[in-house]
């Protein structure tokens, strides 16, 4: 085990207790493969599942496993018209499981996310029966302010490039806190507690994923 891996494992033990105090269940998996297996073990066969376009879930192999498994995947990208998208969103918010990552989390067990359209943070806050959050330990920050700084510095520029928007950060790689019409940083959600105990399940992993 490397020094970083050992630190991640110890840090996870500490922060998982914080998540539990805030009504969120938490687990630690050393590798992305272990995290994938843990996530799949939490969802019953035949469950309806949707997701927030998470690169972490893709990199861990979770989405491939779901698409090839015995689940009802509700994919927001399958909508071909605004009307279809609206109808599909009604199914997404009623899904059994919603899968996502978090842009950052604090050592005190708070989830911090920045969104554009806010479909992802909306489902985290309310709707789906369960929300499973996959987060690598390199996203842990000291507090909410440092989490927001991390997101703007490390997550927003590559995400802007990924989704193909015409924002300053997509061109320069540096956040300018723009007011661009194509901004993907329009909503900030700090999840400090799950009002429904156990609705939010956080899977921490020592293998770095996503942005």
C-alpha positions in Angstrom: 0.0 0.0 0.0 1.4 3.4 -1.0 1.5 6.3 1.4 -1.3 8.0 -0.5 -3.4 4.9 -0.4 -2.9 4.5 3.3 -3.8 8.2 3.9 -6.9 7.8 1.8 -8.0 4.7 3.7 -7.5 6.5 7.1 -9.2 9.7 5.9 -12.2 7.7 4.6 -12.6 6.1 8.1 -12.7 9.5 9.6 -15.1 11.2 7.1 -17.5 8.2 6.9 -18.3 8.8 10.6 -19.2 12.4 9.7 -21.4 11.3 6.8 -23.2 8.9 9.1 -23.9 11.7 11.6 -25.5 13.7 8.8 -27.9 10.9 7.9 -25.9 9.5 5.0 -24.7 6.0 4.7 -21.0 5.7 3.7 -18.6 3.0 2.5 -15.0 2.9 1.5 -13.6 0.8 -1.4 -9.9 0.9 -2.2 -10.3 0.5 -5.9 -12.8 1.6 -8.6 -13.7 -2.1 -9.3 -14.5 -2.7 -5.7 -16.6 0.5 -5.7 -18.5 -0.7 -8.8 -19.2 -4.1 -7.1 -20.4 -2.3 -4.0 -22.8 -0.1 -5.9 -24.3 -3.0 -7.9 -24.8 -4.9 -4.6 -26.9 -2.1 -3.2 -29.4 -2.1 -6.1 -32.1 -4.8 -6.5 -32.5 -6.4 -9.9 -35.2 -4.8 -11.9 -34.8 -1.4 -10.2 -35.4 1.8 -12.1 -32.1 3.7 -12.3 -31.1 7.1 -13.7 -27.9 9.1 -13.4 -26.4 12.5 -13.5 -23.9 12.1 -16.3 -21.1 11.2 -13.9 -17.6 10.6 -15.4 -16.7 8.7 -12.2 -19.5 6.2 -12.7 -18.4 5.7 -16.3 -14.7 5.3 -15.4 -15.6 2.8 -12.7 -17.5 0.7 -15.1 -20.8 1.1 -13.3 -22.8 2.4 -16.3 -21.6 -0.4 -18.6 -22.7 -2.9 -15.9 -26.1 -1.4 -15.6 -26.7 -1.1 -19.3 -25.8 -4.8 -19.7 -27.7 -5.9 -16.5 -31.2 -6.6 -15.4 -32.2 -3.0 -14.6 -34.5 -0.3 -16.0 -32.2 2.5 -17.1 -33.8 5.8 -17.5 -31.4 7.8 -19.7 -32.1 11.5 -20.0 -30.1 11.6 -23.3 -32.6 9.3 -25.0 -35.1 12.2 -25.3 -35.4 13.6 -28.8 -37.6 16.6 -28.2 -38.1 19.0 -25.3 -41.5 17.4 -24.7 -39.9 14.0 -24.4 -37.2 15.4 -22.1 -39.9 16.8 -19.8 -41.8 13.5 -19.7 -38.6 11.6 -19.1 -37.6 13.9 -16.2 -40.8 13.0 -14.5 -39.7 9.4 -14.5 -36.2 10.3 -13.4 -37.3 12.0 -10.2 -39.3 8.9 -9.3 -36.5 6.4 -10.0 -35.5 3.9 -7.4 -31.9 4.9 -7.6 -30.1 8.0 -8.9 -26.4 7.7 -9.6 -24.0 10.6 -9.5 -20.6 11.8 -8.3 -20.0 14.9 -6.2 -17.7 17.7 -7.3 -16.2 17.8 -3.8 -16.9 16.9 -0.2 -15.7 18.3 3.1 -13.8 16.5 5.9 -17.0 17.2 8.0 -19.2 15.1 5.6 -20.8 17.8 3.5 -21.4 17.3 -0.3 -20.6 20.3 -2.5 -21.8 20.5 -6.1 -22.0 23.1 -8.8 -24.4 22.6 -11.8 -25.7 24.3 -14.9 -29.2 23.0 -15.6 -29.4 21.7 -12.0 -31.1 18.4 -12.9 -28.3 16.6 -11.0 -28.4 18.7 -7.8 -32.2 18.7 -7.9 -32.3 14.9 -7.8 -29.7 14.9 -5.0 -31.9 17.2 -3.0 -35.3 15.6 -3.6 -37.0 13.0 -5.7 -35.4 9.6 -6.3 -35.9 7.0 -3.6 -32.1 6.5 -3.2 -29.1 8.5 -4.4 -25.8 6.8 -4.7 -22.8 9.1 -4.8 -19.4 7.8 -6.0 -16.5 10.0 -4.9 -12.8 9.5 -5.0 -10.8 10.6 -1.9 -8.9 13.3 -3.8 -12.1 15.3 -3.8 -12.0 15.8 0.0 -11.6 19.4 1.1 -11.1 21.2 4.4 -14.4 23.1 4.3 -17.1 24.4 1.9 -15.1 27.4 0.7 -12.1 25.3 -0.3 -14.5 22.8 -1.9 -16.0 25.5 -4.1 -12.5 26.7 -5.0 -11.5 23.1 -5.9 -14.6 22.7 -8.1 -14.0 26.0 -10.0 -10.3 25.2 -10.4 -10.2 21.4 -11.1 -13.7 20.3 -12.1 -15.5 23.1 -14.1 -13.0 23.7 -16.9 -12.7 20.0 -18.0 -16.4 19.6 -17.5 -17.1 22.5 -19.8 -14.8 20.9 -22.4 -16.6 17.6 -21.9 -20.1 19.0 -22.6 -18.9 21.2 -25.4 -20.0 24.7 -24.1 -18.6 28.0 -25.3 -17.4 29.4 -22.0 -14.1 31.2 -21.1 -12.9 28.2 -19.0 -13.4 25.8 -21.9 -10.9 28.0 -23.9 -8.4 29.0 -21.1 -8.8 26.1 -18.7 -9.2 28.6 -15.9 -12.5 29.6 -14.3 -13.4 33.3 -14.6 -16.7 33.1 -12.8 -18.4 34.1 -16.1 -22.0 35.0 -16.8 -21.9 33.3 -20.1 -25.3 32.1 -21.5 -23.7 28.6 -21.7 -22.4 28.7 -18.2 -22.4 25.3 -16.4 -21.9 27.0 -13.0 -25.4 28.4 -12.3 -26.4 26.5 -9.1 -24.5 25.7 -6.0 -25.8 23.0 -3.6 -24.3 22.2 -0.2 -25.8 19.0 1.2 -25.1 19.2 4.9 -27.6 16.5 5.9 -30.0 13.9 4.5 -33.4 14.6 6.1 -34.4 11.0 5.2 -31.8 8.8 7.0 -30.0 6.5 4.5 -31.5 8.0 1.4 -28.1 9.3 0.3 -25.3 6.6 0.1 -21.8 7.8 -0.4 -19.2 5.4 -1.8 -15.7 6.6 -1.3 -12.8 5.1 -3.3 -9.0 5.4 -3.1 -8.7 5.2 -6.9 -8.9 8.7 -8.4 -11.9 9.1 -10.7 -13.6 12.0 -12.6 -12.5 15.6 -12.2 
